[in-house]
Amino acid sequence: MRTLLSKTLWAWVAALAMVAYSSCQKVEIVESTTTDVNMYDFLLKNGKTYSEWAKVLDRTGNAGFLNAYGAYTMFAPTNDAVKGYLAQVGKPTVNDVDLDQLKNLVRFHLIQDTIGTSNFKDGKLPTITMLGQYLITGVLNKDGVSRYEVNRQALVMQPNVICGNGIVHGLNQVLIPASKTLAQLIEADPDYSVFTQALKATGFYDRLNVVDADTSKRFMSVIAETNKALQDSGIVSYDALRRKYSQTGNPAATNDGLYLYVAYHIMPDARYLADIITAPSHPTRAPLEVLTSKLDGQTVLINEIEFNGNLEKGVALNRIKSDISATNGVLHSATAHFSIKVRTPVATYWDVADFPEIRKLPSFFRKQTYNFELGSLKDFTWEKGALTYTYTTASNFPVYWNDYLQIPLGLTNTARNRWVEMKTPLLVKGRYKVWVCYRQQKASNNNPPFPTQVSFRGEPMSRLLNFDEGAPSGTDGELEALGWKRYMEVSNGLYCGRLLGTIDVPTTDRHTIRMEAITGAGQNQNNLDMIHFIPVNMPQIRPLFKRDGGLIP
C-alpha cells in the first residue's frame, strides 16, 4: 500500500498547489482519498453521487476492468450530470442510449495514466484519452471561487480521489467528444466558406478529413481565416483569393501560391493555444516556413516580430473561436489575413546585451550592472550561477552601447558553466557568415588558452573561439583574410570580431546558438558584446559600431 499512501500525500500537495495558483481567491476544493477500493467500487460506495455513471460502465462492459489492477484516470460525471446528458440526447435512461455512443463516451472519460490536478495546466493533458482525443484543462473563476475546468464543458467538483487502480475526478457535466474532422468542422461554419473552398481546391480538405489510426500521425492544427478577415484585406471571394495567390493556375500543385498559402495555415500535431504560446515558433505544412507566436497580455499573436529594426504587427487569434477540438486535431481562428512573407537574407547585428528582461529594469538597462540568476532569462539557458549584464563607461572598455554579457565558461572548474545557449533574433533563411564580437580579456597571464566550440542548430562551427585571444594587427583586408575584423570604431586588437564559419539557415525563424568549453578551467571574464550574421554575398567588415549606439558605414 506504499504506492497508495504516496498518492494520497501527492493529492494533498496538488491541493496546496491549487491554493497557491489562485492566490487570494477563494478556492473550493474538497480532497477525498480512498485506498481500499478500485474505481468501480468507489462509484458504488458513493452511489448517491455516481450511481448513474456506474450504470454506464456496467452497460458498456467497462465495470470489470475498472475494478481490477491498473493505472487509470477517470473523469466521473455525477448523477445530475448523467441525467442532464440523457435529457440532452432525448433518452429516458442509460439503457436507451446507443451502445456504441456510450462506449465512445466512456473512452473519452478515461486515460491510461494517473493524472492528478497538479498536471492540469492551461492546455491539453499530457496523455490522450482512450478514445484518441485530447482533453484540455484550465482554471475557471466564478463568484470568487476557482475550480478546474475540463474541455470548457465541465467543472471538477471532487478532484484527486485516489483509488487502488488510479485517480477519479468528479465532474458536474458529461464530457462530449468531438464528432467532426477538421475539414467537417471548418465547412460547417459559414464564416469559413471562402477558406473551405481554398481547402478543397488545394486538396487539403481531403487530408483534414481523415482520422489516421496511428495517433502519432493523426493530429493537425489549423488556423482558419474567416470571410471577414479576408474581406478586411480586400479579398471578397474565393475567386479573389485564387487570383491573388495561384500563379500556376493549378491550386493543387505543391509549388502553387494558393497551395502554399493554405499549407502555411496548417501545423502538425494538436497545438492548443497553451502549446502555441509556450514555443516561439511552429512548423507548418509549407516547406521550411514557420509561424512565430507570442502572448501579449491575454492576446495570442501570430507572426508579430521585430525584423531589421522594425516591429511587424502580428495577427491575433480569436480565443472564443479557437481551441476547438476535432477528431483529428484542433481549430483556431485568425482575426486577420496573413500569408507567407517572402524575404531575402539580411544582415543581423545582434546586440546580445539587449533582451526583454533587462529592458524591464529601467534603472539598470544601460545604466548599471545586474546579475541574472539561473532560469531568469527566457532566451538564455546555462548550467549554474549567474550571467552578468555589465555596464561600463571605462575608457578602456568601449563596447557597443556600453554594455555586454559576461559569461563564466570552463570545462574543469566546477564553479563555471560548461555551456550556454542563446536564441537568436529572427534570421531569414539563407547562407550567412557568423562573427562573434567580444572584448578580449585574460584573467591571468598564466592562464592557458581555453577554446570554446560554438554550434548553430546543433552543428559545430568550423573555427573554435578563444575569448582570451586578441586580434592581430593589419589592414581590414588582411584581417578579413585571416578570419578577423574590428567591429568597434576603435583600432584596437582587444575588440575582436572573429569569423567562426558559414551557416545555412533552413527556415526563417529564431535558432539556437550554443557555446561550449572543450578544455581547461576557463575564466569568468568572457565578454560577449555582439554576434553578426551577414549574408555571404554582402560586405563583412562594415559598419563599425560606436559605444553610444551609433554606426560608422
C-alpha positions, 0 to 999 in steps of 0.5 A: 500500500506504499504506492497508495499512501504516496498518492494520497500525500501527492493529492494533498500537495496538488491541493496546496498547489491549487491554493497557491495558483489562485492566490487570494481567491477563494478556492473550493476544493474538497480532497477525498482519498480512498485506498481500499477500493478500485474505481468501480467500487468507489462509484458504488460506495458513493452511489448517491453521487455516481450511481448513474455513471456506474450504470454506464460502465456496467452497460458498456462492459467497462465495470470489470476492468475498472475494478481490477489492477491498473493505472487509470484516470477517470473523469466521473460525471455525477448523477445530475450530470448523467441525467442532464446528458440523457435529457440532452440526447432525448433518452429516458435512461442509460439503457436507451442510449446507443451502445456504441455512443456510450462506449465512445463516451466512456473512452473519452472519460478515461486515460491510461495514466494517473493524472492528478490536478497538479498536471492540469495546466492551461492546455491539453493533458499530457496523455490522450484519452482512450478514445484518441482525443485530447482533453484540455484543462484550465482554471475557471473563476466564478463568484470568487471561487476557482475550480478546474475546468475540463474541455470548457464543458465541465467543472471538477467538483471532487478532484484527486480521489485516489483509488487502488487502480488510479485517480477519479475526478468528479465532474458536474457535466458529461464530457462530449467528444468531438464528432467532426474532422477538421475539414467537417468542422471548418465547412460547417461554419459559414464564416469559413466558406471562402477558406473551405473552398481554398481547402478543397481546391488545394486538396487539403480538405481531403487530408483534414478529413481523415482520422489516421489510426496511428495517433502519432500521425493523426493530429493537425492544427489549423488556423482558419481565416474567416470571410471577414478577415479576408474581406478586411484585406480586400479579398471578397471571394474565393475567386479573389483569393485564387487570383491573388495567390495561384500563379500556376493556375493549378491550386493543387500543385505543391509549388502553387501560391494558393497551395502554399498559402493554405499549407502555411495555415496548417501545423502538425500535431494538436497545438492548443493555444497553451502549446502555441504560446509556450514555443516561439515558433511552429512548423507548418505544412509549407516547406521550411516556413514557420509561424512565430507566436507570442502572448501579449497580455491575454492576446495570442499573436501570430507572426508579430516580430521585430525584423531589421529594426522594425516591429511587424504587427502580428495577427491575433487569434480569436480565443472564443473561436479557437481551441476547438477540438476535432477528431483529428486535431484542433481549430483556431481562428485568425482575426486577420489575413496573413500569408507567407512573407517572402524575404531575402537574407539580411544582415543581423547585428545582434546586440546580445546585451539587449533582451526583454528582461533587462529592458524591464529594469529601467534603472539598470538597462544601460545604466548599471550592472545586474546579475541574472540568476539561473532560469531568469532569462527566457532566451538564455539557458546555462548550467549554474550561477549567474550571467552578468549584464555589465555596464561600463563607461571605462575608457578602456572598455568601449563596447557597443552601447556600453554594455555586454554579457559576461559569461563564466565558461570552463570545462574543469572548474566546477564553479563555471558553466560548461555551456550556454545557449542563446536564441537568436533574433529572427534570421531569414533563411539563407547562407550567412557568415557568423562573427562573434564580437567580444572584448578580449580579456585574460584573467591571468597571464598564466592562464592557458588558452581555453577554446570554446566550440560554438554550434548553430542548430546543433552543428559545430562551427568550423573555427573554435573561439578563444575569448582570451585571444586578441586580434592581430594587427593589419589592414581590414583586408588582411584581417578579413583574410585571416578570419578577423575584423574590428567591429568597434570604431576603435583600432584596437586588437582587444575588440575582436570580431572573429569569423567562426564559419558559414551557416545555412539557415533552413527556415526563417525563424529564431535558432539556437546558438550554443557555446561550449568549453572543450578544455581547461578551467576557463575564466569568468571574464568572457565578454560577449558584446555582439554576434553578426550574421551577414549574408555571404554575398554582402560586405563583412567588415562594415559598419563599425559600431560606436559605444553610444549606439551609433554606426560608422558605414 
